[in-house]
Amino acid sequence: MGEISMIGLDLAKSVFQAHGMDVAGNSVLRKKLRREQIREFFSSINPCVVVMEACGGAHYWAREISALGHETKLIPAAYVKPFVKRQKNDAADAEAICEAASRPTMRFVAAKSEQQQADAVVFRVREMLVRQRTQIINALRGHLAEFGFIVPKGPAHVARLLQVIENGASLPPAVVQPLQSMAATLRALDAEVAKQDGEIAARAKRDADAKRLMSIPGVGPIIATAILAIAPPAAAFENGRHFAAWLGLAPHQHSSGGKDKLGKITKAGDKTLRCLLIVGASATLRHVAKKPPESNTWLARMLASKPRMLVATALANKMARIVWALLRNGTYYRASGAAAA
């Protein structure tokens, strides 16, 4: 058996599949491994490159296998799929991982540290709580509409919903208790979201990089700390354009025959960061509406000729590029005389 130079490891909950290749690209290992056998197996072989799909548990195993002396790489699952031969199974997936990783132009995902993963949990929890809160608000609006109480959409009108439920005099007695239970849950979710916001704000005050990012118009504590916790390091991207494209804020391209055709944004990358940047851009546009920019600026020209949501997305793209520049250079945001925003 030749010397193993690369192993493609197909991750699973219990049974993993390893596929090894030598420097010539020949298959020299096909082996099933149970979860408890992973550390023993990789500690018994010579150091090599171990490649895994960037999925659940991948960052954990990247750290564990790296500690055993191996070089670990993570590859997006979408880049592996074209290399799967015929039918899909664990062995074919592991072989495809090796094939994809051996391509000279392949792109890899930066492995996250344990602390970076821990820091990201607060944003996932907050996102879930906000989603649950929105579901309850919509349910309350729908239930009250059945009894003739129409309340407009939006968090600004939640107080009216709660007032109708607390009063209860105009509602059938049978629905008062269930709706009051939902209202109590809504208040509890509000308190939990506020608690997470406080934790995020405290982290932003302690972090020098977060303070730099908050100097950008439209970037607050939540966006700044989310970028630091979720996004790969700035050094992982060649330039700000690549970072914006990773976030999915770049147009989808369908070009052929020398004709460039650009469509909607790709929505690739991390949904949380993309949404936060667009929300921050929208907040900037609301501020601009009160104090319009000079007519010769990029933002003024965009607002004069493009739909508002398109401008918000374009501004989010611009903010992403500025974020990359500040993190890469360790500087603060300084608006020029002809700045866009």
C-alpha positions, -999 to 999 in steps of 0.1 A, spaced: 0 0 0 14 34 -10 19 62 15 -13 81 22 -11 118 13 -47 127 16 -78 113 33 -114 123 24 -135 118 55 -173 116 51 -187 127 84 -218 112 101 -233 108 136 -220 72 142 -203 56 112 -177 76 92 -161 67 59 -125 73 51 -110 73 16 -72 76 12 -51 86 -18 -14 87 -24 6 115 -41 -2 100 -76 -40 101 -69 -43 63 -65 -68 49 -40 -49 33 -11 -75 32 17 -112 26 20 -123 22 56 -154 25 78 -148 41 112 -171 43 141 -171 76 160 -151 62 189 -124 49 165 -116 83 148 -89 95 172 -73 61 175 -71 57 137 -57 92 129 -31 89 157 -19 57 142 -11 70 107 16 94 94 6 131 92 -14 138 60 -41 161 46 -76 153 59 -105 169 40 -141 170 52 -173 186 40 -181 218 58 -212 205 76 -224 200 112 -195 189 134 -169 196 107 -152 224 127 -151 202 158 -134 173 140 -111 197 122 -97 208 155 -96 173 169 -77 158 140 -54 188 137 -44 182 173 -31 148 162 -6 163 137 -26 163 105 -35 192 82 -72 196 80 -93 213 53 -130 219 50 -147 220 16 -182 233 7 -206 204 1 -218 220 -32 -182 217 -45 -180 180 -38 -213 169 -54 -200 172 -91 -173 146 -83 -197 119 -70 -197 90 -94 -230 74 -103 -249 64 -71 -245 83 -39 -233 64 -8 -207 71 20 -178 55 1 -186 75 -30 -189 107 -10 -155 102 7 -139 95 -27 -155 126 -42 -141 147 -13 -106 136 -22 -112 142 -59 -126 177 -52 -98 186 -28 -71 176 -52 -82 202 -78 -56 231 -78 -83 258 -80 -105 244 -52 -117 268 -25 -118 258 11 -136 269 43 -116 283 71 -119 261 102 -134 279 132 -120 279 167 -140 267 197 -144 303 209 -156 316 176 -182 289 174 -193 297 210 -195 334 202 -218 326 173 -243 307 194 -258 339 209 -268 351 174 -284 318 165 -303 318 198 -314 354 193 -325 347 157 -346 318 169 -362 339 197 -370 367 172 -386 342 148 -407 327 176 -418 362 187 -428 370 151 -448 338 149 -467 346 181 -475 382 170 -488 370 137 -509 343 154 -524 369 178 -532 392 149 -549 363 130 -570 351 161 -582 387 169 -591 393 133 -616 364 136 -634 384 162 -634 417 144 -602 433 159 -579 444 130 -544 455 141 -518 466 115 -486 447 110 -453 456 127 -439 456 162 -451 492 168 -487 479 170 -480 450 194 -492 471 224 -526 473 208 -528 436 205 -519 431 241 -543 458 252 -573 440 235 -563 407 250 -557 421 285 -591 438 285 -609 407 273 -643 422 277 -651 422 240 -638 387 234 -656 354 240 -647 340 274 -634 307 259 -606 325 240 -594 349 267 -572 324 286 -554 309 255 -547 343 241 -535 356 275 -511 326 276 -497 335 242 -494 372 254 -474 360 284 -451 340 262 -446 370 240 -435 391 269 -411 364 280 -396 363 245 -392 401 246 -373 398 278 -351 370 265 -343 390 233 -335 420 254 -311 398 275 -293 386 244 -291 421 230 -275 432 263 -249 404 261 -241 413 225 -237 450 234 -213 441 263 -192 420 239 -190 448 214 -177 472 241 -149 448 250 -138 441 214 -115 465 196 -124 451 161 -161 455 169 -155 492 178 -138 497 145 -167 482 126 -193 503 145 -177 534 130 -193 524 97 -228 541 93 -255 514 97 -233 490 117 -242 486 153 -232 462 181 -253 433 167 -239 435 132 -203 441 143 -201 412 168 -221 389 144 -195 395 117 -166 388 141 -183 356 154 -197 341 122 -176 353 92 -142 338 84 -111 360 90 -106 388 66 -73 372 55 -94 344 40 -106 367 12 -85 383 -15 -105 415 -14 -137 431 -3 -156 420 -34 -149 384 -25 -162 389 10 -194 405 -3 -198 376 -28 -193 351 1 -222 368 19 -244 364 -12 -247 401 -18 -233 399 -54 -255 395 -85 -261 360 -98 -243 357 -132 -256 338 -162 -233 349 -190 -224 332 -223 -209 342 -256 -192 373 -242 -226 387 -231 -228 395 -194 -262 388 -178 -266 397 -141 -296 388 -121 -307 389 -84 -283 385 -56 -271 349 -51 -281 347 -14 -251 324 -9 -231 324 23 -245 331 58 -282 342 58 -279 359 93 -251 382 83 -266 391 49 -300 400 66 -283 420 93 -263 440 67 -294 447 47 -313 458 78 -284 481 87 -284 495 52 -321 501 54 -317 520 87 -291 542 69 -315 550 41 -342 560 67 -316 584 82 -307 597 47 -344 604 40 -344 629 68 -311 645 57 -306 639 20 -270 635 7 -254 658 -18 -266 652 -53 -232 642 -66 -228 613 -43 -232 576 -53 -261 572 -28 -280 602 -41 -277 590 -77 -288 555 -67 -318 568 -48 -328 590 -77 -329 561 -103 -333 528 -85 -359 511 -62 -353 516 -25 -348 479 -18 -323 476 -46 -304 506 -32 -304 490 3 -290 458 -11 -263 477 -30 -255 497 1 -252 464 21 -227 452 -5 -207 484 -1 -208 480 37 -195 445 34 -165 457 14 -158 484 39 -160 458 67 -134 437 50 -111 467 45 -113 478 82 -107 443 95 -78 437 70 -61 470 77 -70 475 114 -84 511 107 -115 531 114 -141 542 89 -135 577 75 -160 591 51 -145 611 21 -160 642 7 -177 622 -21 -186 592 1 -216 571 -8 -230 571 26 
